[in-house]
Amino acid sequence: MRPVTTRSNALRLAGTAGIAACVALLGACTSDKGGKDDQAESPLEAFFSDVYGGWDEAEQNAKQLKVEEAVARCMTAEGFEYTPVDYSTTGSIEAAEIDFTSREYTEQHGYGILNQDDASFEAPEEDNLVDPNGEYIASLSESEQTAYFEALYGGSEFEVDEEPTLADQGCYGAAQLEVHGAEQEEVFESEEIQAFSDDMDVLQSTIENDPRVSDVNAAWASCMADAGFGGYATPQDAMDDFFERSNALWENVDPESTEAPTPSEADKKAERDTALADFDCKEKVKYEATERTVRFEHEKEYVDTHQAELAAVKDAFQKAGW
């Protein structure tokens, strides 16, 4: 499915990969869909806020424009036309004022996996989000478009859990290497970051196996069973059920198709009903408050006893230019 593949590649290469990777290192701190604005940062959230405290949007926009210009040179060398996109002039697509953690949202969209609603996101009217390369791409034949996207983003012959290197990601990957250097990619393979990633896996396991979390999971599972949704041991199990249903839909999609698969109404209803029961049971057993208390305690202990390691992680990211 070429358009989907290219969009995902573009997002990965748009300069936000570093932040996303750091969030991933935290082991998906909660299984909730979002946090509350009035909640204090956890100790590790505060650490990453410090790491990225010097983020300069204007500087990043300038670097991204340099990437686009490098992409254009590369695509020309590959025999295609490409107009650099200045993303700083298009504004950003922001979520409408919707609380994704609210009961109202859950009633309508469940977990937002099978019940996705593009209307939840609105682009400001003054923004021009038209791809300047769209007309040129449309003028190409189907085979030429395939070659164009392979030149732009690289091939798509990778395993599902395999992350291609920048060198394998076509002109966009080459442009990233030209502008940012290999350090931004190599930092994730560094000894400091690998050790930190291992620590985060252990920390997450410690939190999940804390007796207080085990007890609240058991109370939640009992509540879910009473509501007619047995078989789930944790809230993450419930979400994973619908991720697996979504993945199963995509497995049967023609790679060259431009149409997204349509989930059945039965599965969409099942997601909404399950998510709503999940929401109510979490409130009943005080799930989020318990999990957050446990997380804060274990994260604080980690931060207090790993100051040198965290300083090395911060230094590695900042030297790499994140």
SULSUL-V958625 format. One record per helix or strand. SS is the DSSP state (h for helix, s for strand). FROM is the first residue (numbers start at 0). TO is the last residue. If there is no record, write none. Layout:
BEGIN
ss-><SS,SS>
from-><FROM,FROM>
to-><TO,TO>
END
This chain:
BEGIN
ss-><h,h,h,h,h,s,h,h,s,h,h,h,h,h,h,h,h,h,h,h>
from-><1,16,42,56,86,92,102,117,120,133,141,165,169,182,190,210,234,264,286,306>
to-><11,24,50,76,88,94,108,119,122,138,152,167,179,188,207,225,250,284,304,318>
END
